[in-house]
Amino acid sequence: MAIAKGDKIPNEKVMLATAEGPQAAQTSELLGSGKVALFSVPGAFTPTCSAKHLPGFVEKAAEFKSKGVDKIVCMSVNDAFVMNAWAKDQNAGDKVEMLADGNGDFARALGLVMDGKGFGMGERAQRFSMVIEDGAVKELNVEEPGAFDVSSAEHMLGQL
């Protein structure tokens, strides 16, 4: 069953891609306080994710902050080394934190997994976005397969 508005974020171990290298984190600590804009992409370096999804949040980071967002977090079922390389490639800097859900445990706990085996990608997280306040889901936007609309930075800004 997929997570819904009002639900608490499940607590799973993930890795953060940092300048110092991969760092273990718990989702309850990372996403459990303040206002967080979390978005998920099927894969780092993939076409839509690299051309539109992550760049939208990097470009509009100041607008998110002006609307009370404490942090923007990008999640993908990739390892922390890939997420770090992608952050550098996209000039994410300190604007977007990169959450590596390498085993897909967090995506499964959210109930937001997609089967990308037909594309040689295995299990991945669906493309989605959510506004989280103090660990609870306030807004949830799950894309239809192949779509990129409701998880965009622009759409999320309209929800804040």
C-alpha positions as CSV (number, residue, x, y, z in Angstrom):
1,M,0.0,0.0,0.0
2,A,1.4,3.4,-1.0
3,I,2.0,6.2,1.5
4,A,-0.7,8.8,1.6
5,K,-1.3,12.4,2.8
6,G,-1.1,12.5,6.6
7,D,1.1,9.4,6.9
8,K,4.4,9.5,8.7
9,I,7.5,8.9,6.7
10,P,8.8,5.4,7.2
11,N,12.2,5.1,8.9
12,E,14.7,3.4,6.6
13,K,18.5,3.5,6.3
14,V,19.7,5.4,3.2
15,M,22.9,6.9,2.1
16,L,23.6,10.6,1.4
17,A,26.0,11.7,-1.3
18,T,28.3,14.3,0.2
19,A,31.5,16.0,-0.7
20,E,33.2,13.8,2.0
21,G,31.7,10.6,0.5
22,P,28.7,8.4,1.2
23,Q,27.2,9.0,4.7
24,A,24.6,6.7,6.2
25,A,21.4,8.4,7.4
26,Q,18.0,7.4,8.7
27,T,15.0,8.9,6.8
28,S,13.4,9.8,10.1
29,E,16.4,12.1,10.8
30,L,16.8,13.4,7.3
31,L,13.1,14.1,6.6
32,G,11.6,14.2,10.1
33,S,11.7,17.8,11.1
34,G,10.9,21.1,9.4
35,K,9.5,21.4,5.9
36,V,11.1,19.2,3.2
37,A,10.5,19.1,-0.5
38,L,11.3,15.5,-1.5
39,F,11.3,14.3,-5.1
40,S,12.1,11.0,-6.6
41,V,13.5,10.2,-10.0
42,P,13.7,6.7,-11.7
43,G,17.5,7.1,-12.2
44,A,20.4,9.5,-12.1
45,F,21.7,10.6,-15.5
46,T,18.5,9.5,-17.3
47,P,17.1,11.9,-19.9
48,T,14.1,13.5,-18.3
49,C,15.7,13.4,-14.8
50,S,18.8,15.2,-16.1
51,A,17.2,17.6,-18.5
52,K,14.2,18.7,-16.5
53,H,13.5,17.1,-13.1
54,L,16.7,17.8,-11.0
55,P,17.5,21.1,-12.9
56,G,14.1,22.5,-12.0
57,F,14.8,22.1,-8.3
58,V,18.3,23.4,-8.6
59,E,17.2,26.5,-10.5
60,K,14.2,27.2,-8.1
61,A,15.9,26.4,-4.8
62,A,15.7,30.0,-3.6
63,E,12.0,30.1,-4.3
64,F,11.5,27.0,-2.2
65,K,13.5,28.5,0.6
66,S,11.4,31.7,0.4
67,K,8.3,29.6,0.8
68,G,9.6,28.1,4.1
69,V,11.2,24.9,2.7
70,D,14.1,23.9,4.9
71,K,15.7,21.4,2.5
72,I,15.2,20.0,-0.9
73,V,16.0,16.3,-1.3
74,C,16.4,14.3,-4.5
75,M,15.9,10.5,-4.1
76,S,16.8,7.7,-6.5
77,V,17.5,4.0,-6.4
78,N,21.1,4.5,-7.2
79,D,24.2,4.3,-5.1
80,A,25.7,7.3,-3.3
81,F,28.7,7.5,-5.7
82,V,26.4,7.8,-8.7
83,M,24.3,10.4,-6.9
84,N,27.3,12.4,-6.0
85,A,28.6,12.4,-9.6
86,W,25.2,13.4,-10.8
87,A,25.0,16.2,-8.3
88,K,28.4,17.5,-9.5
89,D,27.3,17.2,-13.2
90,Q,24.1,19.1,-12.4
91,N,25.7,21.8,-10.2
92,A,23.3,20.9,-7.4
93,G,25.8,22.1,-4.8
94,D,24.2,22.8,-1.4
95,K,20.8,23.5,-3.1
96,V,19.6,19.9,-3.3
97,E,20.6,17.0,-1.0
98,M,21.1,13.7,-2.8
99,L,19.5,10.7,-1.2
100,A,20.8,7.3,-2.4
101,D,18.3,4.5,-1.9
102,G,20.6,2.0,-3.4
103,N,18.7,-1.1,-2.4
104,G,15.3,0.4,-2.9
105,D,14.3,-0.2,0.7
106,F,12.9,3.3,1.2
107,A,11.0,3.2,-2.1
108,R,9.4,-0.1,-1.1
109,A,8.6,1.2,2.4
110,L,6.8,4.1,0.7
111,G,4.9,1.7,-1.6
112,L,6.2,3.7,-4.6
113,V,8.2,1.2,-6.6
114,M,8.1,0.7,-10.3
115,D,9.3,-2.2,-12.3
116,G,11.9,-1.0,-14.8
117,K,13.1,-4.5,-15.7
118,G,11.8,-4.1,-19.3
119,F,14.3,-1.2,-19.6
120,G,17.2,-3.1,-17.9
121,M,16.8,-0.9,-14.8
122,G,15.4,-3.4,-12.3
123,E,13.2,-2.1,-9.5
124,R,13.2,1.7,-9.1
125,A,11.3,4.3,-7.3
126,Q,8.4,5.9,-9.2
127,R,8.7,9.5,-10.2
128,F,7.0,11.5,-7.4
129,S,7.3,14.5,-5.2
130,M,6.0,15.2,-1.7
131,V,6.0,18.0,0.8
132,I,6.8,16.7,4.3
133,E,6.3,18.7,7.4
134,D,7.8,17.4,10.7
135,G,7.9,13.9,9.3
136,A,4.3,13.8,7.9
137,V,3.2,13.9,4.3
138,K,1.3,17.1,3.5
139,E,1.3,16.8,-0.3
140,L,1.9,13.8,-2.5
141,N,2.2,13.8,-6.3
142,V,2.8,10.5,-8.0
143,E,3.3,10.5,-11.8
144,E,1.7,8.2,-14.2
145,P,4.2,6.0,-15.9
146,G,6.3,8.0,-18.4
147,A,4.9,11.3,-17.3
148,F,6.6,14.4,-15.9
149,D,4.2,17.0,-14.6
150,V,3.0,16.8,-11.0
151,S,6.4,16.0,-9.5
152,S,8.0,19.1,-11.1
153,A,9.5,22.0,-9.1
154,E,6.9,24.3,-10.6
155,H,4.0,22.1,-9.6
156,M,5.4,21.8,-6.0
157,L,5.9,25.5,-5.7
158,G,2.3,26.0,-6.4
159,Q,1.4,23.7,-3.5
160,L,3.4,25.7,-0.9
